[in-house]
Amino acid sequence: MARRRKDDQPLEPDFVENIVDINVEDEMQTAFLEYAYSVIYSRALPDARDGLKPVQRRILYSMNELGLRPDRNHVKCSRVVGEVMGKYHPHGDTAIYDALVRMAQSWTMRLPLVDGHGNFGSLDEGPAASRYTEARLAPSALLMTTSLRENTVDYVPNYDESEQQPSVLPAAFPNLLVNGAAGIAVGMATNMPPHNLVEVIGAARHLIANPDCSLDDLMKFVPGPDLPMGGQIVGLEGIRDAYLTGRGSFRTRATVRVENVTPRKKGLIVTELPYLVGPEKVIEKIKDLHQAKKLQGISDVKDLSDRRSGLQLVIEIKNGFNPEAVLETLYKLTPLEESFGINNVALVDGQPRTLGLKELLKVYVDFRIDVVRRRTQFRLGQKKDRLHLVDGLLIAIVDIDEVIQVIRSSDDAGIARERLMQIFDLTEAQANYILELQLRRLTKFSRIELEKEAEELRREIEELEAILADEKVLHKLVSTELADVAKTHGTPRRTVLLEASGAPKVTSTPLEVADDPCWVLLSSTGLLARTTTAEPLPDSGSRKKHDAIIGAVRTTVRGEFGVVTSSGRVARLTPLDLPTLVPTNDAPALSGGAPLAAFVDLPAGEKVLTLMSLDPTAPGLAVGTAQGVVKRVNTDYPNKDSFEIITLKDGDEVVGATHVDSDTAELTFITSAAHLLHFPASIVRPQGRAGGGMAGIKLSPGARAIWFGAVSAPDESVVVTVADSSGALPGTGGGSIKVTEFAAYPGKGRATGGVRCQRFLRGEDELVFAWAGKAPRAATSAGVAVDLPEADTRRDGSGIPLTGNLSAIG
């Protein structure tokens, strides 16, 4: 707009508007292409040589220039961000700090390049602000910047041409393959998984020695990615496609094991998750699926991870569900299994290219060979320059008096330099060095040192020239340096590689546990477990010696059974809660069972006697008490967690309980007074649960019943009795033991005193243990097997000395 005078007349305009008409489509295309070019080459894609994006390279270079090496103190990340943004990277501080944080996260990079101090985030949460965190270079980052000042790479101006920065870092290891990369440019993207340093360097060295090797040869060294968090990779076909063409995919799977989280419940313990998947993401997905009723069988999810034990995600499984089937469903529906798409796009000679494994290694190997060659040339030049100065210094020291005279007689340094060059045939560099010579270097010892230095320099120059003169020597040097890096910084593989055929198929296992027949077993040491088959228990000759089974009941996995206690109480349990014994050629080892106390709460003084079936069609239960009462119980058991099966008198307790298969079974009492009575079960009328029973055996004064049971095969059974002093401490051993065939004892009527079953020796006044049945297996309280003596034909004879502590027979 033109200016006006005071009289409101317009003045001549200061400028002339120049509006150019252009095509909007052409302008938009040009602007977009410039933007795309900037994103591709200056921000999003890594260089195939050092594997770094520009911002990462500038961060490492700035930290190296600031002297933030591993042996120095950490500094605020804000300082690093400010240095990078002010000198080299004209973008936002957020992008710089995010790149810095990523290089410090051990779960993101296989070999972190930054040593972070403070809250650098987690898989589920971001890091603290840069003013709160500190950083310095990690030892592996020194491999990226080593020999940077030895003319190994080209330098380019920064954004305002006020500073110089390296166009690429020397990179003493294949960083792009080891740490991977991820970036989204315009029209293209890169997504590369991390690999194991030792494996990648092994492949690079093989390529150096065999440039014409095949992809299969290289995959012998690099079979697949090695993710920082471990886990499993399922299916290797996609990996080979990616190594061949630069594009492919694979599935990463969490590492999970099935354990007993409580004695009554199983759970899935997740110790490793797929790449870049956090536990909170998994928990949230499981809860969403559970609320949507798309996931069954899970009762709770807990994150018990900490710094000491690492990742530990506990997924509790509901009783009645198969943990393996639930796990298969979790793999299908949750991030416990993720797909990773490989897209190996990187800059090669300034152009984005999609590279396979061999191409990636070849680009790096060629670059590294060039770096070592340029470093060797630089060092050779330095050595030659130093040798040139040392030779001149040796000339001066030989004629030092004349040199001093020439310098003293010269009017200025320039004239002295010219005269030295003429008289001693020196170069200008040698003359200048002599003029700067310190007097302490004029000693006789200094001359010897210089001669040694000259000799060492000539040897080093010869070695450097040999490297440059022979490509094989150069390649060997590169290979050796790579081997040293692998030896110093290499770690074992963390990720397990699985063929696709080894992966479990979804729905291959039923989700809920089948209601199959099984046996529930109770050992003498108080361990409960269930078997996987409905076959009868093996005989005593085939079971493991320490497994004395004092209770066994046949039921189904989803059924119920009862635990009979000394107070006449039955606790209702389900086999689903019990650990499953692994079948072997022998009987199952009950050492794999769960403690009985985890399932039944017992008041003081109450103990478990045996197991019973709660099936109304099963044989009824017979019980005997310490006061000699016997009772057969009707099978109308209530649907309660706990119920009584006998009404006991004051001071009485149940000493034995057993299923009575038939009325011909012999109900048997053994008392502390060494009396044995057996009579047919048919003479005992079944009663309801509230009944108090009837007289079973007549006890002598001061005596009590110590064992009760049913003997169904008298001709095949034996009676085991142990006599000792009533004043002996329990568990101290001693006394005498006697084994007698059951058929040696005649039957008597119910409510009689029976017959004597063992004669006491001197010092013995009562039986402390008794048992009757087939194939006895004896054990101590610790479950150690006890050998029983041969059967005695005398029914009322005395026993033989007992060695050890006999606690149970089953």
TIVEXKE-714960 format. One line per field, with one value per residue (C-alpha): x, y, z; residue number from 1. Coordinates in steps of 0.2 Angstrom, whole numbers, plus 5000, padded with zeros to 4 digits. Each point is the difference from the previous one (the first is absolute). Layout:
# residues N
x c(X,...)
y c(Y,...)
z c(Z,...)
num c(NUM,...)
//
This chain:
# residues 810
x c(5000,5007,5004,4991,5005,4992,4988,4995,5008,5008,5019,5010,5000,5015,4999,4992,4990,5006,4987,5004,4987,5005,4991,4995,5002,5018,5003,4993,5009,5017,4997,4995,5014,5012,4992,5000,5019,5004,4990,5008,5018,5001,4988,4992,5011,5017,5016,5004,5018,4999,4982,4995,4988,5007,4993,5008,5016,5000,4996,5015,5012,4994,5002,5017,5006,4993,5011,4986,5009,4996,5014,4993,4985,4982,4994,4982,4991,4994,5018,5003,4983,5005,5017,4993,4986,5011,5014,4994,4982,4988,4984,4990,5008,4986,5006,5018,4996,4990,5014,5012,4988,4998,5019,5000,4986,5006,4983,5001,5018,5010,5016,4995,5011,4996,5002,4984,4999,4982,4983,5001,4983,4994,4990,4984,5006,5010,5016,5001,5004,5017,5004,4998,5010,5019,5010,5017,5007,4999,5016,4993,4998,5018,5001,4989,5011,5018,5013,4988,5014,5011,4992,4990,4984,4995,4994,4986,4994,4986,4983,5008,5017,5007,5006,5006,4992,5004,4989,5002,5008,5014,4989,5012,4985,4985,4988,4985,4998,5005,4988,4988,4990,4983,4994,4986,5005,4989,4995,5011,5004,5013,4998,5015,5001,5016,5012,5013,5017,5011,4989,5000,5019,5003,4990,5009,5017,4994,4995,5017,5009,4987,4993,4990,4992,4981,4986,4999,5018,4997,4984,5011,5007,4984,4985,4988,4998,5005,4987,5006,4986,5002,4984,4998,4999,4988,5002,5016,4994,4996,5017,5009,4989,5005,5018,4999,4989,5000,4981,4992,4992,5001,4990,5007,4993,5001,5010,4987,5001,4986,5002,4990,4997,4992,4999,4982,5002,5010,5006,5010,5016,5006,5018,5004,4988,5001,5010,4994,4985,4997,4991,4987,4995,4998,4990,4989,4996,4996,4988,4991,4998,4994,4987,4994,4999,5012,5013,4996,5010,5009,4997,5013,5015,5014,5016,5014,5014,5014,5019,5006,4990,4996,4984,4987,4982,4989,4984,4989,4990,4983,4998,4993,5009,5015,5014,5008,4983,4998,5018,4996,4985,5011,5012,4986,4991,5013,5017,5008,5003,5003,5005,5016,5001,5018,5003,5019,5000,5016,5010,5014,5011,4986,4986,4987,5001,4992,5014,5002,5011,5015,4998,4999,5016,5009,4996,5007,5015,5005,4997,5011,5014,5000,5000,5015,5009,4998,5005,5015,5005,4997,5011,5013,5001,5002,5014,5009,4999,5006,5015,5004,5001,5010,5013,5002,5002,5013,5010,4999,5005,5016,5006,4991,5014,5000,4981,5001,5013,4990,4984,5010,5008,4984,4991,4982,4991,4998,5018,5004,4988,5007,5018,4996,4991,5016,5014,4992,4989,4984,4982,4990,4990,5016,5007,4985,4999,5019,4997,4986,5011,5000,5017,4996,5000,5018,5006,5009,4985,4989,5010,4998,4981,4999,5009,4988,4985,5007,5002,4983,4992,5009,4993,4982,5001,5005,4985,4988,5007,4998,4982,4997,5010,4990,4981,5000,5010,4988,4985,5008,5002,4982,4995,5011,4993,4983,5004,5007,4984,4989,5011,4999,4982,4991,4987,4991,4984,4984,4986,4996,4996,4986,4995,4981,4997,5005,4987,4985,4984,4985,4986,5011,4997,4983,4998,4992,5007,4991,4991,5011,5001,5015,5007,5003,5014,5006,5017,5007,5009,4984,5001,4984,5000,4990,5005,4996,4993,4986,5010,5002,5015,5015,5005,5013,5013,4999,4998,5014,5006,4997,4982,4989,4982,4989,4985,4994,4983,4994,4990,5000,5010,4985,4992,5002,5008,5000,5014,4996,5007,5002,4986,4987,5000,5000,5007,4994,5014,5001,5014,5001,5010,5013,5016,5001,5013,5010,4998,5015,5004,4999,4986,4999,5013,4989,5014,4992,4984,4994,5000,4983,5000,4998,4982,4994,5000,5003,4997,5014,4999,4990,5009,4995,4998,4995,4991,4982,4988,4985,4992,4983,5002,5017,5002,4996,5012,5004,5008,5008,5004,5013,4986,4996,4984,4997,4988,4995,4994,4986,5005,4988,5014,4994,5006,5011,5018,5002,4988,5000,4999,4999,4995,5014,5000,5011,5018,4997,5008,5000,5015,4996,4988,4998,4988,4991,4999,4989,4992,5013,5014,5007,5000,5015,5005,5018,5002,5014,4999,5005,4983,4993,4982,4992,4982,4989,4994,4983,4996,5002,4984,5003,4995,4997,5013,4993,5001,5013,5004,5000,5012,5014,5013,5001,5015,5010,5002,5011,5001,4994,4998,5015,4995,4984,4997,4992,5010,4992,5012,5005,5010,5011,5002,5012,4999,5015,5001,5014,5001,5009,5000,4986,5013,5010,5000,4991,5012,5015,4999,5004,4988,4996,4991,4990,4992,4987,4989,4982,4993,5009,4987,4983,4984,4990,4984,4997,5002,5012,5018,5008,5016,5018,5011,5017,5009,5009,5018,5008,4998,4985,4982,4990,4998,5005,4996,4990,4993,4992,4998,5008,5018,5006,5011,5008,5008,5007,4992,5012,4994,5016,4996,5001,5003,4988,5005,4994,4983,4999,4989,4997,4985,5004,5019,5012,5007,5018,5010,4994,5013,4995,4983,4985,4987,4988,4995,4990)
y c(5000,5017,5013,5017,5018,5011,5007,4982,4999,4984,4998,4989,4982,4993,4984,4992,4985,4985,4986,4985,4988,4981,4984,4994,4982,5002,5010,4987,4986,5009,5004,4983,4992,5012,4995,4981,5002,5008,4986,4986,5006,5010,4993,4983,4987,4993,5000,4982,5003,5005,4996,5017,5013,5018,5004,4985,5003,5018,4995,4988,5013,5014,4989,4994,5018,5004,4987,4990,4983,4985,5005,5017,5006,5001,5017,5006,4995,5018,5005,4987,5004,5018,4997,4989,5012,5016,4993,4986,4996,5014,4991,4999,4995,4986,4991,5001,4994,4986,4993,5002,4990,4986,4998,4997,4988,4982,4993,5010,4997,4984,5010,5017,5014,5012,4997,5008,5005,5003,4996,4996,4993,4982,4990,5007,5018,5014,5007,5015,5017,5003,5012,4985,4987,4998,4991,4996,4989,4981,4990,4994,5018,5002,4987,5012,5015,4992,5007,5014,5012,4990,5005,4984,5009,5016,5015,5012,5017,5001,5009,5017,4996,5005,4983,4984,4983,4982,4994,4983,4992,4987,4987,4986,4987,4998,5011,4999,4982,4999,5013,5001,5015,5007,5015,5007,5011,5007,4986,4987,4993,4990,4986,4990,4988,4999,4985,4992,5009,4984,4992,5016,5002,4982,5002,5016,4991,4985,5013,5008,4983,4994,5014,4988,4990,4997,5006,4982,5001,5017,4993,4987,5015,5010,4988,5014,5016,5001,5011,5010,4992,4983,4990,4988,5002,4988,4996,5003,5001,5018,5004,4992,5010,5016,4995,4996,5015,5012,4997,4987,4997,4988,4998,5003,4991,5002,4988,4992,4985,4991,5000,4998,5017,4993,4982,5000,5010,5001,5015,5006,5009,5012,5004,5007,5010,5003,5015,5017,4992,5006,4990,5014,4998,4981,5002,5013,4989,4985,5011,5006,4983,4993,5014,4997,4981,4995,4993,4986,4991,5015,5005,5014,5008,5007,5010,4994,5008,5008,5005,4985,4986,5008,4998,4989,5000,4988,4994,4990,4986,4995,4983,4988,5009,4993,5012,4995,5003,5017,5004,4996,5012,5014,4998,5002,5015,5010,5008,4984,4996,5014,5001,5010,5006,5002,5014,5003,5017,5010,5014,4993,5014,5012,4990,4990,4981,4984,4988,4982,4993,4998,5017,5008,4991,5004,5019,4999,4990,5011,5015,4993,4995,5018,5007,4989,5004,5019,4998,4990,5014,5013,4991,4997,5018,5005,4987,5006,5018,4996,4989,5015,5011,4987,4998,5019,5001,4986,5010,5015,4991,4993,5017,5009,5013,5005,5001,5011,5011,5003,5004,5012,5009,5003,5016,4992,4984,5001,5002,4986,4989,5004,4997,4983,4994,5005,4994,4983,4997,5000,5003,5015,4988,4993,5017,5007,4985,5002,5019,4994,4987,5000,5000,4984,4990,5004,4986,4984,4990,5010,4995,4981,5003,5008,4986,4987,5011,5001,4981,4997,5013,4991,4983,5007,5009,4984,4991,5014,4999,4981,5002,5013,4990,4984,4999,4983,5007,5015,4988,4989,5015,5005,4982,5000,5016,4994,4984,5010,5010,4984,4993,5016,5005,4984,4992,4983,4999,5004,4996,4982,4996,4987,4992,5004,4981,5001,5013,4994,5001,5010,4989,4985,4997,5001,5016,4992,4985,4984,4991,4984,4986,5002,4994,5012,4995,5005,4996,4996,5017,5009,5004,5000,4997,4993,4988,5001,4983,4990,4984,4992,5004,4989,4987,5003,4993,5013,5016,5010,4995,5016,5002,4993,5003,5002,5005,4997,5004,4998,5015,5011,5016,5011,4990,5001,4990,5001,5001,4991,5007,4993,5011,4990,5015,4999,5014,5001,5003,4999,4991,5016,5009,4986,4999,4987,4986,4996,4982,4989,4982,4999,5007,5019,5008,5009,5012,5010,5002,5015,5002,4994,5016,5011,4992,4996,5011,4989,5005,4996,4981,4995,4990,4993,4981,4995,5005,4995,5000,5011,4991,4993,4984,4997,4988,5007,5006,4991,5009,4994,5011,4999,4995,4984,5007,4994,5008,4997,5017,5002,5008,5015,5012,5019,5013,5009,5004,4992,4988,4987,4981,4994,5008,4997,4998,5012,4996,4988,5001,4991,4989,4992,5002,4989,4995,4984,4991,4986,4993,4986,5012,4998,5016,4999,5009,5000,5007,5007,4985,4989,4993,4997,4997,4998,4996,5001,5016,4993,5000,5019,5009,5016,5016,5018,5013,5006,4982,4996,4982,4984,4991,4992,4994,4997,5010,4994,5014,5014,4993,5009,4995,5006,4994,4996,4994,4987,4985,4993,4986,4992,4986,5013,5013,5002,5009,5011,5006,5010,4998,5013,5008,5012,5012,5001,5016,5000,4998,4994,4983,4984,4987,4984,4996,4985,4994,4986,4993,5006,4983,4995,5010,4992,5010,5004,5008,5019,5009,4986,5002,4991,4991,5004,5006,5003,4995,5015,4999,5007,5019,4999,5003,5005,5000,5017,4996,4987,4996,4986,4998,4994,5004,5012,5014,5008,5018,5012,5017,5007,4987,4989,4982,4988,4981,4988,4984,4983,4994,4991,4984,5003,5011,5005,4999,5015,5011,5004,5016,5014,5012,5017,5009,4992,5013,4993,4985,5000)
z c(5000,4995,5014,5000,5004,5012,4987,4997,4983,4996,5000,4988,5006,5009,4990,4986,5003,4990,5000,4990,4995,5002,4999,5017,4995,4995,5016,5011,4991,5002,5018,5005,4991,5009,5016,4996,4995,5017,5010,4990,5001,5015,5013,4998,4991,5007,4990,4996,5005,5018,5002,5008,4995,4999,5018,5008,4991,5006,5018,5001,4991,5012,5016,4993,4998,5017,5007,5008,4999,5011,5013,5002,5011,4992,4995,4998,4984,4998,4997,4987,4992,5000,4992,4986,4996,5001,4989,4989,5000,4996,5006,5016,5017,5002,4985,5005,5018,4994,4989,5015,5011,4987,4999,5019,5001,5002,4995,4983,4995,5000,5004,5008,4995,5014,5019,5008,5018,5006,4994,4982,4999,4998,4987,5007,5005,4993,5007,5012,4993,4994,5015,5012,4990,4997,4987,4994,4986,5002,4997,4984,4994,5000,4986,4990,5002,5001,4988,4996,4999,4989,4984,4999,4994,4991,5009,4994,5006,5012,4996,5001,4995,5017,5005,4992,5003,4994,4986,5007,5016,4998,5008,5006,5000,4988,5010,4988,5002,5018,5006,4986,4995,4998,4991,4989,4986,4986,4988,5009,5017,5008,5014,5004,5015,5011,4998,5011,4999,5000,4986,4989,5002,4996,4984,4995,5003,4989,4987,5000,4998,4987,4990,4989,5014,4999,5011,5008,5005,5009,5009,5008,5010,5001,5001,5005,5010,5018,5010,5015,5011,4994,4997,4985,4982,4992,4981,4991,4982,5001,5007,4985,4988,5009,4999,4982,4994,5014,5004,5011,5016,5016,5015,5017,5015,5019,5011,5011,5012,5010,5019,5016,5005,5016,5006,4993,4984,4984,4991,4985,5005,4986,5001,4983,4989,4981,4993,5007,5008,5019,5014,5002,4981,5003,5016,4993,4985,5011,5010,4985,4993,5016,5002,4982,5005,4986,5012,5012,5014,5008,5017,5003,4992,5011,4995,5012,4990,5009,4997,5009,4992,4984,4991,5008,4994,5010,4991,5012,4992,5007,5006,4987,4985,4991,5002,4983,4991,5009,4994,4982,5001,5007,4986,4988,5008,5010,4997,5007,4982,4988,4981,4995,4982,4994,4987,4998,4993,5002,4991,4989,4991,5005,4992,5009,4996,5007,5005,5004,5013,4988,4993,5017,5005,4984,5002,5018,4996,4985,5011,5014,4988,4993,5018,5005,4984,5003,5018,4995,4987,5013,5013,4987,4996,5018,5003,4984,5006,5017,4993,4989,5016,5010,4986,5000,5019,4999,4988,5011,5016,4991,4996,5014,5004,4982,5000,5015,4993,4984,5009,5012,4985,4991,5001,5001,4999,4981,4997,5012,4991,4983,5006,5008,4984,4990,5012,5006,4984,5010,4995,5006,5012,5007,5002,5009,5012,5004,5004,5012,5008,5019,5009,5010,4983,4998,5012,4994,5006,4989,4985,5005,5002,4983,4991,5008,4995,4982,4999,5007,4988,4985,5006,5002,4983,4992,5008,4994,4983,4999,5005,4986,4987,5003,5000,5008,5015,5001,5000,5013,5011,4998,5004,5016,5006,4998,5010,5014,5001,5001,5013,5011,4998,4994,5010,4998,4990,5009,4988,4996,4982,4996,4984,4996,5002,5018,5004,5010,4989,5007,5006,5000,5018,5009,5010,5014,5009,4995,5014,4998,5013,5012,5017,5014,5011,5018,5005,5018,4999,4998,4981,4989,4981,4986,4986,4981,4998,5007,5002,5017,5010,4996,5013,5013,4989,4987,5009,5007,5017,5009,4994,5014,4995,5015,4990,4983,4992,4982,4993,4985,4997,5001,5014,5019,5014,5019,5013,5016,5016,5018,5006,4989,4988,4981,4989,4982,4987,4981,4990,4989,5014,5001,4990,4987,5002,4984,4996,4999,4998,5019,5010,5001,5012,5014,5003,4987,5010,5010,5019,5008,5011,4984,4997,5018,5015,5015,5018,5013,5004,4985,4986,4983,5000,4982,4984,4996,4985,5000,4986,5007,4989,5008,5015,5017,5013,5016,5014,5017,5015,5014,5013,4989,4991,4982,4988,4982,4992,4988,4983,5001,5001,5001,4987,5012,5001,5017,5009,5014,4998,5018,5017,5011,5019,5011,4998,4986,4982,4984,4998,4983,4985,4985,4986,5002,4983,5006,5016,5000,5004,5017,5011,5011,5016,5008,5017,5010,5011,4986,4996,4983,4995,4983,4996,4984,4994,4998,5018,5001,4994,4990,5009,4995,5003,5017,5007,5013,4995,5010,5010,4990,5012,5019,5007,5015,5013,4995,4982,4984,4982,4989,4983,4991,4982,4989,4993,4984,4996,5017,4992,4991,5014,5015,5017,5005,5018,5009,5019,5011,5017,5003,5008,4984,4990,4984,4985,5009,4993,5009,5006,4991,4983,4995,4984,5000,4987,5003,4998,5016,5010,5003,4998,5015,5003,5000,5017,5006,5005,4986,5001,5005,4985,5007,5017,5008,5004,5015,5000,4989,5006,4985,4981,4992,4982,4991,4982,4991,4981,4984,4993,5014,4996,5016,5001,5013,5003,4987,4987,5001,4996,5015,4997,5009,5007,4993,5006,5017,5002,5018,5002,5018,4999,5004,4987,4995,5003,4989,4992,4995,5002,4992,4997,4987,4990,4984)
num c(1,2,3,4,5,6,7,8,9,10,11,12,13,14,15,16,17,18,19,20,21,22,23,24,25,26,27,28,29,30,31,32,33,34,35,36,37,38,39,40,41,42,43,44,45,46,47,48,49,50,51,52,53,54,55,56,57,58,59,60,61,62,63,64,65,66,67,68,69,70,71,72,73,74,75,76,77,78,79,80,81,82,83,84,85,86,87,88,89,90,91,92,93,94,95,96,97,98,99,100,101,102,103,104,105,106,107,108,109,110,111,112,113,114,115,116,117,118,119,120,121,122,123,124,125,126,127,128,129,130,131,132,133,134,135,136,137,138,139,140,141,142,143,144,145,146,147,148,149,150,151,152,153,154,155,156,157,158,159,160,161,162,163,164,165,166,167,168,169,170,171,172,173,174,175,176,177,178,179,180,181,182,183,184,185,186,187,188,189,190,191,192,193,194,195,196,197,198,199,200,201,202,203,204,205,206,207,208,209,210,211,212,213,214,215,216,217,218,219,220,221,222,223,224,225,226,227,228,229,230,231,232,233,234,235,236,237,238,239,240,241,242,243,244,245,246,247,248,249,250,251,252,253,254,255,256,257,258,259,260,261,262,263,264,265,266,267,268,269,270,271,272,273,274,275,276,277,278,279,280,281,282,283,284,285,286,287,288,289,290,291,292,293,294,295,296,297,298,299,300,301,302,303,304,305,306,307,308,309,310,311,312,313,314,315,316,317,318,319,320,321,322,323,324,325,326,327,328,329,330,331,332,333,334,335,336,337,338,339,340,341,342,343,344,345,346,347,348,349,350,351,352,353,354,355,356,357,358,359,360,361,362,363,364,365,366,367,368,369,370,371,372,373,374,375,376,377,378,379,380,381,382,383,384,385,386,387,388,389,390,391,392,393,394,395,396,397,398,399,400,401,402,403,404,405,406,407,408,409,410,411,412,413,414,415,416,417,418,419,420,421,422,423,424,425,426,427,428,429,430,431,432,433,434,435,436,437,438,439,440,441,442,443,444,445,446,447,448,449,450,451,452,453,454,455,456,457,458,459,460,461,462,463,464,465,466,467,468,469,470,471,472,473,474,475,476,477,478,479,480,481,482,483,484,485,486,487,488,489,490,491,492,493,494,495,496,497,498,499,500,501,502,503,504,505,506,507,508,509,510,511,512,513,514,515,516,517,518,519,520,521,522,523,524,525,526,527,528,529,530,531,532,533,534,535,536,537,538,539,540,541,542,543,544,545,546,547,548,549,550,551,552,553,554,555,556,557,558,559,560,561,562,563,564,565,566,567,568,569,570,571,572,573,574,575,576,577,578,579,580,581,582,583,584,585,586,587,588,589,590,591,592,593,594,595,596,597,598,599,600,601,602,603,604,605,606,607,608,609,610,611,612,613,614,615,616,617,618,619,620,621,622,623,624,625,626,627,628,629,630,631,632,633,634,635,636,637,638,639,640,641,642,643,644,645,646,647,648,649,650,651,652,653,654,655,656,657,658,659,660,661,662,663,664,665,666,667,668,669,670,671,672,673,674,675,676,677,678,679,680,681,682,683,684,685,686,687,688,689,690,691,692,693,694,695,696,697,698,699,700,701,702,703,704,705,706,707,708,709,710,711,712,713,714,715,716,717,718,719,720,721,722,723,724,725,726,727,728,729,730,731,732,733,734,735,736,737,738,739,740,741,742,743,744,745,746,747,748,749,750,751,752,753,754,755,756,757,758,759,760,761,762,763,764,765,766,767,768,769,770,771,772,773,774,775,776,777,778,779,780,781,782,783,784,785,786,787,788,789,790,791,792,793,794,795,796,797,798,799,800,801,802,803,804,805,806,807,808,809,810)
//
